Amino acid sequence: MVKPASKNLGILIGLIGVVLFSSKAIMVKLAYLYQVDTLSLLLLRMGFALPFYIVILCYLEYKQSTKIGAKTFLWLLLFGFVGYYLASYFDFLGLKYIKAGLERIILFIYPTIVVLLSYVFLKIKVSKKQRIAIAITYLGVLITFWKELSVTGSNVWLGVLLVVFSAITYASYLVGSGWLIPKLGVLRFTCYAMIVSTVCILIHYSATTPLKTVLNLATPVYVYGLGMAIIATLIPSFLVSWSIKTIGANSFSILGSVGPISTIVLAYLFLGEKLSWLQLLGMLVVIMGIIYLSINKQKP
């Protein structure tokens, strides 16, 4: 059983990781001012981070006495593929057909999917506290983006389906993380997963776009790409993995509701976007859900 102090530290580390991950959206918006495409940004983000993961992994493998079995390695390939590549790709495709507000609301069904997958495949039961926290945080996300909710437009149901696929693949990654991290360790698992994701993105980019395109971008785009690599990818990837190891995939998935909330706050601070009272209310509800999750009731 996780000690209360360790659990709260795991929640805090997870929240920091989620907020850092969400800073990616701000840097993407700033980079879009220079007419760059999404796939190029995704390649820059992962490409700049790749050398760090390789160096860390080489050091870990040099120090590591145990080898990874063939079955475990295949699971690593699968979860690396679905986690930071396939989930992102489905999400980007879905955004072509639906508005961002609807996308965020659909995407945040993933805590429920995590709970279901954990129960079906790992026989991990969901606690009453987790069920209530999921309900509270999802309600907060719904309130926050209620005014942006729109189901109008062409191929809207295709967009909805793609975002649902994104939620399912990301939830699968979280469940897989919770299972594999104890076997491999936080640093080792994260490095392998991120390297696999980067290779997938590189293959995708090479198959659809001339590689020289990424070499002829405006200088600020590379700066934002490096920022996404370090601040919004490298550091939070380790924080998130450590949090999952400490509090479990089910509880961490609930922390993910802070992602869209922190994006709104960061957009207000760095992009000058407005905050409405409804959004503030939604944020408060999400925070209440996280606080409820972190409360440790002492049993007599």
N, C-alpha and C positions, 0 to 999 in steps of 0.2 A: 504493500500500500504506500502511496506517495505521501510523504510528510507534508503538513500544511505549509511550512516555510518553503519547501522545494516546489510545491504546487504553485504557490503565489509567484515565486521567481520564474517558474516556467511560463505562467500566464503573462508576466511582465515582459519577458524575453520574446514571447510569441507576438505580443502587441507591437513591440518595437520592430520586429521583423515584418509584420503586416503593413505597418505605416511606411517603412522604407520601401517595400515592394510597391505600394501605391504611389510613391513619389515618381515612379516610372511614367505614369499618365501625364504628369506636369511637364516632364522633360520631353515627352513625345509631342505634346501640344506646342511647346516652344520650338522643337525641331521642325514641325510641320510648317512653320513660317518660312522655311527655306525650300519648300516644294520637294520634299523627300517622300518616297513611298514607304508604306508600313513594313514590307518585307526587308527592305534595306536597313531600316532602323532595328528590326529584330535581329538581323545578322550582325550589325555593329554591336548591339547590346551583348549578345552571346559571344561574339568573336573577340571582343576586348577582354571579356572575363575568362575566356578559355585558357590562356597561358597560366593564369593564377591557379586554376583548378588542376592543370597538368602538373605544375611544380609541387603543389601541396600533395597530390596523389602519389607522385614519384617518391616524395619523402616518406609518406605513410607506408607505401609498399616496401620501401627499403627497411623501415623499422618493424614492419609487420611480419610475424613469424607464421601466421596461419594464412593459407591460400584460400581463394574463393572457389567453391565447387562449381561445376558446370551448370547445375540446376539453379543455384543462386545467381550466377552470372546472367543466365537467360532472363530471370525475373528482373534483374537490374536493367537489362536492355529494354524490357517491356515497360517498366515504370518510368524510365528515363524518356522513352518515346512518348508515352501518353501524358506525362506530367507537365513539362515546360515547353513541349512542342505541340502535340496534338490538341491539348486543351486551349492553348493560345490561338492556334490556327482556326479551330471551330469558332472561337469567340470573335475573331477578326472577320471571318466570313459572315457570321450572323449579323454583325453590325452594319453590313451592307444593306440589310433589309428591314431592320427595326431600329427604333431610337434607343439612345444610350440608357434612358431611364427604365424602359421595359427590359432591356438586356440585363441591367443590374438586378432587377427584381427576380427575373428568371434564374440568373446565374447563382443567386444565393439560396437556391433549393439544395445546394450541395451539402450543407451540414446534415440534412435529413438523409441524403443518399449515403454519406459516410457512415451514419449510424446503421442504416439498413445493411450495407455491405459488410460492416464490421460484425454485425449480428449473424448474417447468413454464412460468411466465409470463415470468420475467426471466432464465432460464438461469444462475442463480447456483448454483454447486455448493456442497454442504455439506462442510466439512472434517471430517477424522477427529476433531479436537479438539472441534468443535461436536457431533458425534454422541455422543461419550463424555460431554460435559458435559450434554447433554439427558438421557441415560440416568441419570447420577448424580443430577441435580437432581429428576427425576421420581421416582426411587426414594426420595429424601428426603421428597418430598411424600406419597408413598404410605405411608411409615412413620409420618409425623407424624399422618396422619388415619386410620390403619388401624382404630383402635377405634371411630371414628365412622362407618365404612363400613356402610351398611345399604341393602338393596334391597327392604325390606318397605314395604307401604302401597299405597293405591289409585292407579292411573294412574302407577305408578313409571316405566314405560318412556316415557310421554309427557314426564315430567320429565327423564329422561336425554336424550331427543331434543332437547328445548328447550335444555338446557345444551350439548349438542354443537353446535347452531346458534350459540349464543353464542360458543363457542370458534372456530368457523369464521369468523364475522363479525369477531371481534376480530383474528384472525390476518390476515384480508384487509386490515383497517385498517393493521396493522403493515407488511405488504408494500407497500401503497399509500403509506404514509408514507416508507418507504425509497426509493421511486421519485420521489415528488413533492417532498420536502424539498430535494434538490439543485437542482430547478428554481425553487422559490419562496423558499427560505430558511426557517430554523427558525421565526422569529417569524411570518412571513406565513402559512405553511402552518397553524401551530397556531391562529392567530386565526380563519382561515376555517373550519377543521374544527370548532372549538368553537362558533362562531356558528351554523353549520348544525345541529349537534347540539342546541343550545339551542332553535332555532326548531322543530325536530321535536318536542321534548319539550313545548313550549308548545302546539303544535297538538294533540298527543295529549291533554294535560291539558284543554284547552278543549273537546275533543270528548267527554270522558268525565266531567268533574267541573265543577261550578259554580265559576267563577273566584273567587267571593267566599270559597270555602272556605279558600284559602291566605291570606286576609287576616284570618282569625279564629283563629289558632293561638296557643298559649301563647308568651310572650316568649322563654323559653329556646330554643324551637325555632328562632326567627329567629337567635339567637346561634350555635347549632350550624350552621344553614344558611350563615351568613356564614363560619364556620370551614371548612366543607366547600368553600365557593367559593374561598377564598384558599389555605388550607393544603393541601387535598386535591384541588384542581382547577387553579387558575390557575398556581401555582408549579410543581407537578410536570408539568403538560402541556408547559411549555417545556423543562423538564429532560429529559423523556422524548424529545421531538422532537430535542433536541440530541444526546442519546445515540445515537439511531437514526442520525442523520447521521454520527456519528463511528465507531461500531462496526458499523453495519448492522443490519437487521431480524432476521436470523438470530440473531446473538449477543445482541441485546437481548431477544429472546423468552425466552432462557434465564434472564436476570435476573428475569423475571416470577415465577419460582418462589419468589423471596424474599417476594412479596406475602402469601400466606397465612401464611408463617412469621412475618413482622413483625406481622401482625394478632394472632397468638397472644401475642407478646411484649407488644404494646401493650395487649391485653386483660388481661394479667397485671398490668401497671403501673397502668392507669387504671380497670379494672373489677373488679379483685380476683379474676380467674379463675385457676384452678390450672394449673400446668404439670406434666405427667407426664414420667417418664424416657423414655418412648417418643417423646414429642414433642421432647424435647431431643436425642435421638439423630437423629431425622429432620431437625431443624434443622442439626445438625452435618454430616450427609450433604449437604444442600443447599449449605451454606457450602463444603464441599469441592469441589462441582461448580463453584461460582463461582470459587473460587481456581484450579482447574484451567484454567478458561476464560481466566483473566487471566495465566497463566504464559507468558512469552515465551522460547521456546527459541532460543538463538543458533546459527545454522548456520555451520559453518566456511567 
